[in-house]
Amino acid sequence: MKFLSFSLICFSFFSNLFFFQKLSLAKSHDQILVPFTIGSKSLENIPYKHFEYLEGYDHNTTLKELKKGSWEKNLKNYQSIVDGYWVRFKILNNFNTNEIGLFHNWNTEKKVFTDFNGLEKMYSYWNFETDGWIDEGRVLDKYKILLPKNEVTIVYNYFRNNPLDRYMGKTNGLDRIGIGTWETVRFQQYLSILSNIATISIVFSFALYYLFMFIVSKGPYIWLSLSLFQLSILSTTNLVIGKVLSIDRWVYHSEFSLCQISILFILLLQFFRSSMNLRITFPKVDKVYIFIIIFYLLMVIINFFTSLNWPTEKYLDLLNYPPDRGGPGIIQMKFLTIPFLLLLLTSAILSFKLWKEGSKYSKYLFVSFLLPFLSVPVSLISYLILDFTWVTWFIISSSVGVLFIAMFITFGFAVAQQLNDMKNSLFEQQVKLTKAYQRFVPKQLLEYLGKDSILDVKLGDQVSINMSILFADIRSFTSISEKMSPEENFKFVNSYLNNIGPLIRKNNGYIDKFMGDGVMALFKTSEKDAIIAAIEMHKSLNSYNQKSSINGQDPIKIGIGINTGKMMLGTLGESNRMEGSVISDAVNIASRLESLTKVYKSDILISEDTKKKIKQKNLFTRFVDIVKVKGKSESFSIYEVVDSNASNLYKLKKDTIKDFEKGIEHYHNKRFKNASKIFNKIFDINPDDHINFLYKSRCENLLKKTTLIKNWSPIVEYSEK
């Protein structure tokens, strides 16, 4: 008994110790949770680094219990996706409204708490099976929450998908959270619903139209009509509108969804056979089509009977059946579609062959067969341009839907109508290509060349123009890049360029060239625009470095050189490959100035020509040196823009500017003793002023080696680029 009592006491002690450690850990986690700032974009996904996870707690858990929970940085147990888990994150709301919207990947249960400095609010629990699709402050699993403006609020978000949608993964699936203003989130959801309704209405209308065509003229229209009826059923059950209609999840989450897909493939393949008359034109190939149709018939039978047992252990026991994004079925969707896609591509090849042999109708069949494949480049371009956002997904889903509908439409049109549709399709494609080209060819280039479209630009087009040129480059990039992988290098450079690009555009400039870690930007309107852009780039970089330091990254510094002058702007290259560019001595000087920022340890250096044209008195510039650079026969003065300096350094340079100018005057007139006294005085006040230190060192050197004074010149020559 004594041993048992002692054991119980020990157990109680260590249990309490473990509890307090967990409680302490939970509090420390809450303290180090980094807020995600909203306000710069209308809609955006919250990065996973801002999340913490709590498993083993359901929707009935109180906020008090959640706060005491042991939160982790990652989801540990797959089973939690089915059993339910909580996600916690902090939001700093910089929007002009406190009505914020949360949007999620498809969840079947949802509940939200918010906690602002102890002011707690619970948002009602929602279950897809029992609750309506819309309520006050909610559309499906999109929630309106109230977050005080310019304040940090903790959000607790409940996730559950039971039974599991097998298309979901452990991460970047169920727990993907987007955020924006409630007005934007609600609009996006309504837009998605309306686009679904529009798509289904169009598909169903054409199904009826082709059914009428079959009744009137017979032919293969019956297969086309039945395919469209099946597609309208699929769209209704599998898209957002299916959730609005509260269609049972068995229809689209179980193997029954593969039955519907297989039926659609059977009807389409039968249409392909009939439209090209494969039994006569390509009898051997026709046998392959028949074999695949039989395969899909077997899939319909197998998947239907399998779906009757839904949900099986595969949808409930994630320890033995981890989520793999593969979807339901013995043969998953990604494999099920392969035979159909191969036959679709085969149909395109066969119709092309028939077209070349003189069949006019096959020409339009060929176009129709190729239309679905255009969804691949459209999706890729959308992703590359916009990254993965709700806009990207909307474009991809809409374009895929439009392309498939277009395929069905062109199947049934007469030759004249098909010709019209083909021309429209080509025109729309050209518009898309033109918009894509604008990502590579700045619109300002077309404007300055006096061209309305990129199609009007020819090799050799050029114009003489006065502009300011800005060169910016990351200092010590080689040493930084050596610590990174190639992929990390690209991410790093693109992140930096994404930071400075908008600032250049904001100040009426545009980036003419990306040069690895550097850029060359052009400004036509005003020299001030280039300087303000440079100042803002440096200030923005300070904020960028602060965020990067949180992730353990080294801070980066840039040097910027600006010059103003006349240049030739036009197109260079050869007939099959050209680009917009500028040619001028002014461009070379701007590039040299950027290089000299390393010598003078200055943020921004500008030329004498740029300095003369600045009329703003609120810009603080000061003389730096008289230089003669490689490739330039004449010397010129250069100036430093001090406004980008840290506030303490800026103040010290401002306070010592009169003494500095006197020192420069003595220096240029060979009064090196007087100059040395002044530069030493400034050095005592501001030892971080590198330009002053440079002059101090020069004077001391000349006073030590008096023989150098006889042939001395204030002009400094730089032989390297």
C-alpha positions in Angstrom: 0.0 0.0 0.0 2.8 2.4 0.8 4.4 1.7 -2.5 1.0 2.3 -4.3 0.5 5.6 -2.4 4.0 6.7 -3.2 3.4 5.8 -6.9 0.2 7.9 -6.9 2.0 10.9 -5.4 4.7 10.7 -8.0 2.2 10.3 -10.8 0.3 13.3 -9.6 3.4 15.4 -9.3 4.7 14.6 -12.8 1.2 15.0 -14.3 0.9 18.5 -12.8 4.4 19.3 -14.0 3.6 18.1 -17.5 0.4 20.2 -17.4 2.1 23.4 -16.4 4.8 22.8 -19.0 2.1 22.4 -21.7 0.3 25.5 -20.4 3.6 27.5 -20.4 4.4 26.2 -23.9 0.9 27.2 -25.1 1.4 30.7 -23.7 4.8 31.0 -25.3 3.5 29.9 -28.6 0.8 32.6 -28.4 3.5 35.2 -27.7 5.7 34.2 -30.7 2.8 33.7 -33.1 3.6 36.2 -35.9 0.6 38.3 -37.1 -0.3 38.2 -40.8 -0.9 41.7 -42.1 -3.9 42.3 -44.4 -4.8 45.4 -46.3 -2.5 45.4 -49.3 -4.5 42.9 -51.4 -8.2 42.4 -51.7 -7.9 38.6 -51.3 -4.9 36.5 -50.4 -4.0 33.2 -48.8 -2.5 33.1 -45.3 0.9 31.5 -45.4 1.2 28.3 -43.3 4.1 29.8 -41.3 1.4 31.9 -39.4 -0.6 28.8 -38.3 -0.6 26.7 -35.2 -2.6 23.5 -34.9 -4.5 21.9 -32.0 -5.6 18.3 -32.4 -8.0 16.2 -30.4 -10.6 19.0 -29.8 -14.0 19.1 -31.5 -16.4 22.0 -32.3 -17.9 21.9 -28.8 -14.6 23.0 -27.3 -14.8 26.4 -25.5 -12.3 29.2 -26.2 -11.0 28.9 -22.7 -10.1 25.2 -23.3 -8.6 26.1 -26.7 -6.3 28.6 -25.0 -5.0 26.0 -22.6 -4.4 23.5 -25.4 -0.9 22.4 -26.6 -0.6 24.0 -30.0 1.9 22.7 -32.6 3.4 24.3 -35.7 2.3 21.3 -37.8 -0.6 18.9 -38.1 0.8 15.6 -36.5 -2.0 13.1 -37.1 -3.8 12.5 -40.4 -6.8 11.2 -38.5 -7.5 14.8 -37.2 -8.7 15.7 -40.7 -11.7 13.5 -40.1 -12.0 13.9 -36.4 -11.6 17.7 -36.5 -8.9 20.1 -35.4 -8.3 23.8 -34.8 -6.0 26.3 -36.4 -4.9 29.4 -34.7 -3.4 32.5 -36.3 -3.0 36.3 -35.7 -4.3 38.9 -38.1 -3.3 42.6 -38.2 -6.2 44.3 -39.9 -5.0 47.3 -42.0 -8.2 47.5 -44.1 -10.5 50.4 -43.7 -13.2 48.1 -42.5 -13.6 45.7 -39.6 -15.8 43.3 -41.7 -13.3 40.7 -42.8 -14.1 37.5 -44.7 -12.5 34.1 -44.3 -12.7 31.7 -47.2 -11.6 28.0 -47.1 -11.0 25.0 -49.2 -14.1 22.9 -49.0 -15.0 22.1 -45.4 -18.0 20.2 -44.1 -18.0 21.7 -40.7 -16.8 25.1 -39.5 -16.7 27.2 -36.4 -14.7 30.4 -35.6 -13.6 32.3 -32.4 -11.9 35.6 -32.3 -10.0 37.1 -29.4 -9.0 40.8 -29.3 -7.2 41.7 -26.1 -9.6 39.5 -24.1 -12.7 40.6 -26.0 -13.9 37.2 -27.3 -16.5 36.5 -29.9 -17.9 33.1 -31.1 -19.3 32.6 -34.6 -21.9 30.0 -35.0 -21.1 26.4 -35.8 -22.0 25.3 -39.3 -22.5 21.7 -40.6 -23.1 21.0 -44.3 -25.4 18.1 -43.5 -27.8 20.0 -41.3 -27.4 23.8 -41.9 -28.3 25.9 -44.9 -25.8 27.2 -47.5 -26.3 30.9 -46.5 -26.9 32.7 -43.2 -26.2 36.1 -41.7 -22.5 36.6 -42.1 -21.9 33.3 -43.9 -22.0 31.9 -47.4 -21.3 28.1 -47.3 -18.0 27.9 -45.4 -17.1 31.5 -46.0 -17.4 33.4 -42.8 -17.7 37.1 -42.0 -15.7 38.0 -38.8 -15.2 41.3 -37.1 -11.6 42.4 -36.7 -10.8 45.9 -35.2 -9.0 48.1 -37.6 -5.2 48.5 -37.2 -5.2 46.0 -34.4 -4.0 42.4 -33.9 -6.7 39.8 -33.3 -6.3 36.0 -32.7 -8.5 33.8 -34.8 -9.4 30.2 -33.9 -10.7 28.3 -36.9 -12.2 24.8 -36.8 -11.7 22.3 -39.6 -13.3 19.0 -40.4 -14.0 16.8 -43.4 -15.9 13.7 -42.4 -16.0 11.5 -44.4 -12.8 12.5 -46.1 -12.9 14.0 -49.5 -10.1 11.8 -51.0 -9.0 14.7 -53.2 -7.8 16.5 -50.1 -4.2 16.4 -48.8 -2.8 16.8 -45.3 -1.6 20.3 -46.1 -2.5 22.9 -48.7 -5.8 21.3 -48.9 -8.5 21.4 -46.2 -6.6 23.9 -44.1 -5.9 26.5 -46.9 -7.3 29.8 -45.6 -7.8 32.9 -47.6 -8.7 36.3 -46.2 -9.9 39.6 -47.5 -12.7 42.1 -46.9 -16.1 40.4 -46.4 -17.5 42.4 -49.3 -14.8 40.9 -51.7 -15.1 37.3 -50.3 -18.9 37.4 -50.6 -18.7 38.8 -54.1 -16.2 36.1 -55.1 -18.5 33.3 -53.8 -21.6 34.8 -55.5 -19.6 35.2 -58.7 -18.6 31.5 -58.5 -22.2 30.4 -58.0 -23.5 32.7 -60.8 -20.8 31.4 -63.2 -21.8 27.8 -62.3 -25.4 28.6 -63.1 -24.5 30.3 -66.3 -22.3 27.3 -67.4 -25.0 24.7 -66.5 -27.6 26.8 -68.3 -25.5 27.0 -71.5 -24.7 23.3 -71.5 -28.3 22.2 -70.9 -29.5 24.6 -73.6 -27.2 23.1 -76.2 -28.1 19.6 -75.1 -31.7 20.4 -75.9 -30.7 22.1 -79.1 -28.7 19.1 -80.3 -31.6 16.8 -79.3 -33.9 18.8 -81.5 -31.2 18.6 -84.3 -31.2 14.8 -83.9 -35.0 14.6 -84.2 -34.9 16.7 -87.3 -31.8 15.4 -89.1 -30.7 12.2 -87.2 -26.9 11.6 -87.5 -24.5 11.6 -84.5 -26.2 14.5 -82.7 -27.8 12.1 -80.3 -24.4 11.3 -78.8 -23.6 14.9 -78.6 -26.9 15.7 -76.9 -26.6 12.9 -74.4 -23.0 14.0 -73.6 -24.2 17.5 -72.8 -27.0 16.3 -70.6 -24.5 14.2 -68.7 -22.1 17.1 -68.5 -24.8 19.3 -67.1 -25.5 16.7 -64.4 -21.8 16.5 -63.5 -21.6 20.3 -63.3 -24.6 20.5 -61.1 -23.4 17.8 -58.7 -19.6 18.6 -58.6 -19.4 22.4 -58.7 -20.3 25.0 -56.0 -23.9 24.9 -57.1 -24.1 21.3 -55.8 -23.3 22.5 -52.3 -25.9 25.3 -52.6 -28.5 22.6 -53.5 -27.3 20.4 -50.6 -26.8 17.4 -52.9 -25.7 14.4 -50.9 -21.9 14.0 -50.8 -22.2 10.4 -51.9 -22.8 11.7 -55.4 -19.5 13.6 -55.7 -17.2 12.2 -53.0 -17.7 8.5 -53.4 -16.9 6.2 -56.3 -20.2 7.2 -57.9 -18.5 10.4 -59.1 -16.3 8.2 -61.2 -19.4 6.5 -62.6 -20.6 9.8 -63.9 -17.2 10.6 -65.4 -17.0 7.2 -67.1 -20.5 7.6 -68.6 -19.5 11.0 -70.0 -16.4 9.4 -71.6 -18.4 6.6 -73.1 -20.9 9.0 -74.8 -18.1 11.3 -76.1 -16.1 8.4 -77.5 -19.2 7.1 -79.2 -19.6 10.5 -80.7 -16.0 10.6 -81.9 -16.5 7.2 -83.6 -19.7 8.3 -85.3 -18.5 11.8 -86.4 -15.4 10.5 -88.1 -17.1 7.2 -89.2 -14.2 5.3 -87.9 -15.7 1.9 -88.7 -15.1 2.8 -92.4 -12.2 5.3 -92.4 -10.0 3.7 -89.7 -11.4 0.2 -88.9 -8.4 -0.9 -86.8 -8.4 2.2 -84.7 -12.1 1.8 -84.3 -11.5 -1.4 -82.4 -9.3 0.4 -79.9 -12.2 2.9 -79.3 -14.6 0.0 -78.7 -12.2 -1.7 -76.3 -11.8 1.6 -74.3 -15.6 2.0 -74.2 -16.0 -1.5 -72.8 -13.3 -0.6 -70.2 -15.3 2.5 -69.1 -18.5 0.4 -69.0 -16.7 -2.0 -66.5 -15.7 1.1 -64.5 -19.3 2.3 -64.3 -20.4 -1.1 -62.9 -17.5 -1.6 -60.5 -17.6 2.0 -59.1 -21.4 2.0 -58.7 -21.5 -1.1 -56.6 -18.4 0.0 -54.6 -20.0 3.3 -53.9 -23.0 1.7 -52.3 -20.8 0.9 -49.2 -19.6 4.6 -48.9 -18.2 5.7 -46.6 -15.8 2.8 -46.1 -12.7 2.7 -43.9 -10.7 4.4 -46.6 -12.7 7.6 -45.9 -12.7 7.3 -42.1 -9.4 5.7 -41.1 -6.6 8.0 -42.2 -4.0 6.2 -40.2 -4.2 3.2 -42.5 -5.3 5.2 -45.5 -3.5 8.5 -45.4 -4.8 11.3 -47.7 -3.1 11.3 -51.0 -5.1 13.7 -53.2 -5.8 10.8 -55.5 -9.6 10.7 -55.1 -11.9 7.7 -54.7 -11.9 4.5 -56.7 -9.6 1.5 -57.4 -8.5 3.3 -60.5 -8.3 6.9 -59.5 -9.4 9.9 -61.5 -5.9 10.8 -62.7 -5.5 7.4 -64.2 -9.1 7.1 -65.4 -8.8 10.1 -67.6 -5.6 8.9 -69.4 -7.3 6.6 -72.0 -9.8 9.3 -72.8 -7.2 12.0 -73.3 -5.1 9.7 -75.5 -8.1 8.9 -77.7 -9.0 12.6 -77.7 -5.5 13.4 -79.0 -5.8 10.5 -81.4 -9.1 11.9 -82.7 -7.4 15.3 -83.3 -4.7 13.5 -85.3 -7.2 11.4 -87.3 -9.4 14.4 -88.1 -6.3 16.3 -89.2 -5.4 13.5 -91.5 -9.0 13.4 -92.9 -8.8 17.2 -93.4 -5.7 16.9 -95.4 -7.3 14.3 -97.5 -10.1 16.7 -98.5 -12.8 16.4 -95.8 -14.0 20.0 -95.0 -16.0 18.9 -92.0 -12.9 17.3 -90.5 -11.1 20.6 -90.4 -13.6 21.8 -87.8 -13.6 18.5 -86.0 -9.8 18.9 -85.7 -10.3 22.3 -84.0 -12.9 20.9 -81.7 -10.7 18.1 -80.6 -7.9 20.4 -79.8 -9.9 22.9 -77.7 -9.7 21.0 -74.4 -5.9 20.9 -74.6 -5.8 24.7 -74.6 -6.8 24.6 -70.9 -3.2 23.5 -70.1 -1.4 26.7 -71.4 -4.2 28.9 -70.2 -3.9 27.4 -66.7 -0.1 27.6 -66.8 0.0 31.2 -67.9 -2.6 32.2 -65.3 -0.5 30.5 -62.5 2.7 32.1 -63.7 1.2 35.6 -63.9 -1.0 35.6 -60.8 0.4 32.8 -58.7 -2.2 30.6 -56.9 -5.0 33.0 -55.9 -8.8 32.9 -56.1 -8.5 34.9 -59.3 -6.2 32.3 -60.8 -8.5 29.5 -59.8 -11.5 31.4 -61.2 -9.7 32.0 -64.5 -8.6 28.3 -64.8 -12.0 26.9 -63.9 -13.8 29.3 -66.2 -11.4 28.8 -69.1 -11.6 25.0 -68.8 -15.4 25.2 -68.7 -15.5 27.6 -71.6 -13.1 25.4 -73.7 -15.2 22.3 -73.1 -18.4 24.1 -73.9 -16.8 25.5 -77.0 -15.8 22.0 -78.1 -19.4 20.8 -77.9 -20.6 23.9 -79.8 -18.2 23.5 -82.6 -19.1 19.8 -83.0 -22.6 20.7 -84.0 -22.2 23.8 -86.1 -22.5 23.8 -89.8 -19.5 24.7 -91.9 -20.2 28.4 -92.2 -21.0 28.7 -88.5 -18.0 26.7 -87.5 -15.8 29.0 -89.7 -17.2 32.0 -87.8 -16.5 30.3 -84.4 -13.0 29.4 -85.4 -12.2 33.0 -86.4 -13.6 34.2 -83.1 -11.6 31.6 -81.2 -8.5 32.6 -83.0 -9.2 36.3 -82.3 -9.7 35.7 -78.6 -6.5 33.7 -78.5 -4.7 36.5 -80.1 -6.0 38.9 -77.5 -4.8 36.6 -74.8 -1.4 36.3 -76.5 -1.2 40.1 -76.8 -2.0 40.5 -73.1 0.7 37.9 -72.3 3.2 39.7 -74.5 2.6 42.9 -72.5 4.1 41.2 -69.6 7.4 41.1 -71.5 7.0 44.4 -73.5 6.2 47.4 -71.4 3.3 49.5 -72.6 5.4 52.6 -72.2 7.8 51.3 -74.9 4.8 51.1 -77.3 3.7 54.6 -76.2 7.1 56.2 -76.7 7.5 54.5 -80.1 4.0 55.8 -81.1 2.6 52.3 -81.6 -0.9 51.2 -80.7 -0.1 47.5 -80.5 2.9 45.1 -80.2 1.9 43.9 -83.7 2.9 47.2 -85.1 6.4 47.1 -83.7 9.2 46.4 -86.2 12.9 45.8 -85.9 14.7 49.1 -86.0 11.9 51.3 -84.7 13.5 54.1 -82.7 13.0 57.6 -81.3 15.2 60.2 -79.6 14.0 61.1 -76.1 15.2 62.8 -72.9 14.9 60.5 -69.9 16.4 59.7 -66.6 18.0 56.3 -66.2 18.1 54.4 -62.9 20.4 51.4 -62.3 19.9 49.4 -59.1 22.0 46.4 -58.0 22.2 44.1 -54.9 25.5 44.5 -53.2 27.6 41.4 -52.6 25.0 39.3 -54.4 27.6 36.6 -55.2 28.4 35.9 -51.6 24.6 35.9 -50.8 23.8 33.6 -53.7 26.5 31.1 -52.8 24.6 30.2 -49.6 21.4 29.3 -51.6 20.3 26.6 -54.0 19.3 27.6 -57.5 15.6 27.5 -56.6 16.2 29.7 -53.5 18.2 32.1 -55.6 15.3 32.6 -58.0 12.8 33.0 -55.2 15.1 35.5 -53.4 15.6 37.6 -56.5 12.0 37.5 -57.6 10.9 38.5 -54.1 13.3 41.5 -54.2 12.1 42.5 -57.6 8.4 42.1 -56.6 9.2 44.6 -53.8 10.8 47.3 -56.0 8.8 46.9 -59.2 5.6 48.6 -58.0 7.6 51.5 -56.6 9.1 52.2 -60.0 5.7 52.1 -61.7 4.2 54.2 -58.9 6.6 57.0 -59.8 5.9 57.0 -63.5 8.8 54.8 -64.5 9.1 51.3 -65.9 11.7 48.5 -65.8 13.4 48.3 -69.1 15.6 45.3 -68.2 16.0 42.7 -65.5 19.7 42.0 -65.2 19.9 39.1 -62.8 20.0 40.8 -59.4 19.8 44.3 -60.9 17.3 46.4 -62.9 17.5 49.3 -65.3 14.5 51.6 -65.1 13.5 54.6 -67.3 11.7 57.8 -66.3 10.4 60.2 -68.8 8.2 62.6 -66.9 10.6 64.1 -64.3 14.1 63.6 -62.8 12.4 63.8 -59.4 10.4 60.7 -60.2 13.6 58.6 -60.5 15.0 60.0 -57.3 11.8 59.6 -55.3 11.6 56.0 -56.6 15.1 55.3 -55.5 14.4 56.7 -52.0 11.3 54.6 -51.7 13.1 51.5 -52.9 15.7 51.9 -50.1 13.0 52.6 -47.4 11.0 49.6 -48.7 14.1 47.5 -48.6 14.5 48.3 -44.9 11.0 46.9 -44.2 11.8 43.9 -46.4 15.0 43.2 -44.4 13.0 43.4 -41.1 10.6 40.7 -42.4 13.5 38.6 -43.8 15.3 38.7 -40.5 12.3 37.0 -38.9 13.0 34.1 -41.2 16.7 34.1 -40.4 17.8 35.6 -43.7 20.7 38.1 -44.0 19.8 41.7 -44.8 20.5 43.0 -48.3 21.7 46.3 -49.5 21.4 48.0 -52.9 23.2 50.7 -54.7 21.4 53.0 -57.1 22.9 55.3 -59.8 20.8 57.9 -61.7 21.7 60.0 -64.8 19.6 62.2 -67.1 20.2 62.8 -70.8 19.2 62.2 -74.4 19.1 58.7 -75.7 17.8 56.5 -78.6 15.0 54.2 -77.5 14.0 51.5 -79.9 14.1 47.8 -80.9 17.3 45.8 -81.2 17.9 42.2 -82.4 17.2 40.3 -85.5 14.2 39.4 -87.5 13.1 36.4 -85.3 14.1 37.8 -81.9 14.2 41.4 -80.8 13.7 43.5 -77.6 13.2 47.1 -76.6 16.3 48.9 -75.5 18.1 52.3 -75.1 21.4 53.4 -76.5 23.2 56.4 -75.1 26.3 57.6 -73.3 23.8 58.6 -70.5 23.0 55.0 -69.9 26.7 54.1 -69.4 27.1 56.9 -66.9 24.1 55.7 -64.9 25.6 52.3 -64.8 29.0 53.6 -63.6 27.3 55.7 -60.9 25.7 52.5 -59.6 29.1 50.9 -59.4 30.6 53.9 -57.6 28.0 53.6 -54.8 30.2 50.7 -53.6 33.3 53.0 -53.5 31.6 55.9 -51.7 29.3 53.6 -49.7 26.4 55.7 -50.7 22.8 54.6 -51.2 22.1 56.8 -54.2 24.4 58.7 -56.5 23.2 61.1 -59.2 25.0 62.8 -62.0 25.6 66.5 -62.4 23.0 66.6 -65.3 20.4 65.2 -63.0 21.3 67.5 -60.1 20.9 70.6 -62.4 17.4 69.7 -63.3 16.1 69.0 -59.8 13.9 71.9 -58.7 12.5 70.4 -55.4 14.1 72.1 -52.4 12.9 69.4 -50.0 15.5 66.9 -51.4 18.8 66.8 -49.6 21.7 66.3 -51.9 25.4 67.0 -51.4 28.5 67.1 -53.6 30.5 63.9 -53.6 33.4 64.1 -56.1 34.6 65.0 -59.6 35.1 61.7 -61.4 36.3 60.5 -64.8 35.0 57.0 -65.6 35.9 54.4 -68.1 34.4 55.0 -71.5 34.0 58.8 -70.8 36.6 61.3 -71.9 35.2 64.2 -69.8 35.0 64.4 -66.1 31.8 65.3 -64.2 30.6 65.9 -60.7 28.5 63.4 -58.8 26.2 64.0 -55.9 24.7 61.9 -53.1 21.0 61.8 -52.3 20.9 61.7 -48.5 17.1 61.3 -48.0 17.4 57.5 -48.1 19.8 57.4 -45.1 18.8 56.3 -41.6 17.3 59.2 -39.7 20.3 59.6 -37.3 22.8 59.6 -40.2 20.6 62.0 -42.2 20.5 64.5 -39.3 24.2 64.4 -38.7 24.9 65.0 -42.4 22.4 67.8 -42.4 24.0 69.4 -39.3 27.5 69.3 -40.8 26.7 70.2 -44.4 28.1 73.8 -44.2 31.4 72.6 -42.7 31.5 69.8 -45.3 31.0 72.3 -48.2 33.8 74.6 -46.7 36.1 71.6 -46.5 35.4 70.7 -50.2 36.2 74.3 -51.2 39.5 74.2 -49.3 40.3 70.8 -50.8 39.7 72.0 -54.4 41.9 75.1 -53.8 44.7 72.9 -52.4 44.3 74.2 -48.9 44.7 70.8 -47.5 45.5 71.7 -43.9 42.4 73.8 -43.6 40.4 71.1 -45.3 41.9 68.4 -43.0 40.9 70.3 -39.9 37.3 70.5 -41.1 37.0 66.9 -42.2 38.5 65.8 -38.9 36.0 67.9 -37.0 33.1 66.3 -39.0 34.7 62.9 -38.4 34.5 63.4 -34.6 30.8 64.3 -34.9 29.9 61.7 -37.5 32.4 58.8 -38.0 29.9 56.9 -40.1 30.1 59.6 -42.9 32.2 57.5 -45.3 32.6 60.3 -47.9 33.9 62.7 -45.3 36.3 60.0 -44.1 37.5 59.6 -47.7 38.4 63.3 -48.0 40.0 63.2 -44.5 42.2 60.3 -45.6 43.1 62.0 -48.9 44.1 65.2 -47.1 46.2 63.3 -44.6 47.9 61.4 -47.4 48.7 64.6 -49.4 50.1 66.3 -46.3 52.4 63.4 -45.7 53.5 63.1 -49.3 53.9 66.8 -50.3 55.5 65.9 -53.6 52.1 64.7 -54.8 50.6 68.2 -54.5 52.5 69.7 -57.4 50.7 67.6 -60.1 47.5 67.1 -58.0 44.1 67.3 -59.6 40.7 67.1 -57.8 39.5 64.8 -60.6 39.5 61.1 -59.6 39.8 58.6 -62.5 38.2 55.1 -62.3 39.5 52.7 -64.9 37.1 49.8 -64.0 33.5 49.5 -64.8 
